[in-house]
Amino acid sequence: MLGAFLETLIGGLLTGVLYSLVALGFVLIFKASGVFNFAQGAMVLFAALTIARLSGEIDNKEVHLANFVVAAAILGVAVALIGWYAWREYVARGAGPDERRKMQMLAAVGALVGGIAAYSYGKGAWPIWLAIAATAAIMGLLAYAIERLVLRHLVNQEGIILFMATLGIANFLDGFGQTLWGSDIYKINLGLPKDPLFLFENVFPGGLLVDPGELVAAGIAAGLVVVLAIFFQKTRVGRALRAVADDHAAAQSVGIPLNTIWLIVWTVSGLVALAAGLIWGAKLGVQFSISLIALKALPVLILGGFTSVPGAIVGGLIIGAGEKLSEVFLAPVLVKAFDLAGGGIENWFAYMLALVFLLFRPQGLFGERIIERV
Amino acid sequence: MAARVRSFPDVLLSVENISLSFGGVKALTDISFDIAKGEIRAIIGPNGAGKSSMLNCINGFYHPQQGAITYKGVRRSQMKPHEAAEQGIARTFQNIALFRGMSTLDNIMTGRNLRMKTGLFWQALHIGPAQREEIENRKAVERIIDFLEIQHIRKAPVGQLPYGLQKRVELGRALAAEPELLLLDEPMAGMNIEEKQDMCRFILDVNDEFGTTICLIEHDMGVVMDISDRVVVLDYGKKIGDGVPDEVRSNEAVVAAYLGVSH
């Protein structure tokens, strides 16, 4: 019995780490701009689609050359922009106005390199690491586009207006991803070990069954979560992000450039979406329903608090474990007691838990308490 | 109440023929004045005179339709707020604009933002240069905290502090940037006598000890006449007076704007 309990718990916690990862994407943007980013799920789907299509083998008749030319051009420009940013950040801080020309040259070179890459890899089947790197670059570029085309025009606007803007971004991305990459179900092959592990065989009869793929995925997610938590709590940029979230005007007055901060945040949450898309895609296959994972993150956020990085982590673990445990142990009891047709607790338990939390701690486990002086 | 008479030879900032309007509403009309290096310059005027708009033009929140601002010898028609900050202009706000979720310490640390230069890479790792830099700047912030006598609220979330202390933290954040020009928008609004005296003392000390040029907006005439070297008076977006406190006090247009006259 204890063995079965632990097994379920571990499985639940491993899934929970992945929930944390998705929730973290929300928290980052919420902290930095006070916006609930409805597009996070769409970003996960977009990233997963991009990786799947770049790394996957593609039948001849399915090749849409245009797709790859577009992708390669985007990739090239993105590489160039990142290179330019790194150059400016590390080599020539505060350099003169000829920066822009150098950036344009870099972009041209990047596009050329991208074009060559596209030509040689026109039929997909990129090595997985290259596909991931390319997708990271594309997510960075996406963040730049979102900042430049949408957010920049909405400085100092109400939160609800920014929220509506993210709704638009979500719809656009859902459609654009399918335009570019097609709407079939794709696979991502990360080459993770498939054979189940059995732990503590001498303690429990039969041992504890653990999926090594999930273990690796959880490890990656946990590492990412820790790095991000430190980055946002302890560094200058982290502090600048929190400042922007609290007050746009005041942040600008101490010399924090709003545009750069938003670019950083959206890039980071794009990368988080990439990690989530990669792991979920490898687990479930890449399909439209992946974008609904965003909804799984909602109870996690309510539980942990919208502004808390540790909250997202703990909330994810609680929801993950709670879901699995309720499905395995609570469901049979309920089914028996009320003569129900089936379990399915997994689907609504998280929301129930979140609802109960809302009653007692509206700000979440670790959220900032809202105190108003009247 | 003897006005202090000091002389300031160098001009730090000069405003030339600034006009600003929002749609059909003219907020500022053809305003020109200068701020000398090292002085305390006050902008006064009745409500709605355009005082805050003037400050917002100087630090780049508003972009005037006409005119130019020359700062440290560079003439420009507009500037972004973060560029103004990079050029050494810091400010406080009329309705306190603190980062409410953060502690006093973190709020003032954000003021050091521009003094910290390590790249993202080191910061992400939180080791090496990034950590050294964090410690150095933390020291500077502690000096400001001592100076403003707010040691006891160092870790308190600022959203919970009383009004007077919030104003002081906001001043601390502006000072943390070690500005050359400090813009204060009604630093003493809503304060009691004691808090006002404290704030006056801090403003004078900042000016004396660090040589910071200060431009402030204030309604309390006693305070303004006491601490400022020169005063510019606005009314309905137009300049109606400019000079040392005694001159301004005896200026008929100024008296009329404040007390009203029968025409």
Contacts between the chains, C-beta under 8 A, distances in Angstrom:
chain1	res1	chain2	res2	distance
A	89	B	119	5.0
A	89	B	120	6.5
A	90	B	119	5.3
A	90	B	121	7.7
A	93	B	117	6.7
A	227	B	124	6.7
A	230	B	124	7.8
A	230	B	126	5.6
A	231	B	123	7.0
A	231	B	124	5.2
A	231	B	126	7.8
A	234	B	126	5.4
A	234	B	134	8.0
A	235	B	123	3.9
A	235	B	124	7.1
A	235	B	126	6.3
A	235	B	130	6.7
A	235	B	134	8.0
A	236	B	113	6.6
A	236	B	116	4.7
A	236	B	118	7.6
A	236	B	123	6.1
A	236	B	130	7.7
A	236	B	133	7.9
A	236	B	134	7.4
A	237	B	120	6.4
A	237	B	123	5.8
A	238	B	123	7.9
A	239	B	102	7.7
A	239	B	106	6.0
A	239	B	109	6.0
A	239	B	110	5.7
A	239	B	113	7.7
A	240	B	110	6.8
A	240	B	113	6.0
A	242	B	99	6.5
A	242	B	101	6.6
A	242	B	102	6.0
A	242	B	106	7.6
A	243	B	99	4.9
A	243	B	102	7.4
A	243	B	110	4.7
A	243	B	113	8.0
A	245	B	99	8.0
A	245	B	101	7.5
A	246	B	98	7.5
A	246	B	99	3.7
A	246	B	100	5.6
A	246	B	101	5.6
A	246	B	102	6.9
A	247	B	97	4.8
A	247	B	98	7.2
A	247	B	99	6.0
A	247	B	100	7.7
A	249	B	61	6.7
A	249	B	81	7.7
A	249	B	93	7.0
A	249	B	97	5.7
A	250	B	93	6.6
A	250	B	97	3.6
A	250	B	98	6.8
A	250	B	99	6.7
A	251	B	99	7.6
A	251	B	110	7.5
A	252	B	61	7.5
A	252	B	80	7.8
A	252	B	81	3.7
A	252	B	82	5.4
A	252	B	85	7.4
A	253	B	59	6.4
A	253	B	81	5.9
A	253	B	84	8.0
A	253	B	85	6.3
A	253	B	90	7.1
A	253	B	91	5.2
A	253	B	93	7.6
A	253	B	97	7.5
A	253	B	174	7.9
A	254	B	85	6.0
A	254	B	90	7.2
A	254	B	110	5.3
A	254	B	111	5.2
A	254	B	113	5.4
A	254	B	114	7.5
A	254	B	173	6.4
A	254	B	174	7.8
A	254	B	176	8.0
A	254	B	177	6.3
A	255	B	82	4.9
A	255	B	85	3.0
A	255	B	86	5.6
A	255	B	113	5.4
A	255	B	114	4.2
A	255	B	177	6.9
A	256	B	82	6.3
A	256	B	110	7.3
A	256	B	113	5.7
A	257	B	80	7.7
A	257	B	82	4.4
A	258	B	82	7.6
A	264	B	120	7.9
A	307	B	101	7.1
A	368	B	101	5.2
A	368	B	157	7.8
A	371	B	159	5.9
A	371	B	160	5.6
A	373	B	159	7.9
A	373	B	160	7.6
A	373	B	163	7.9
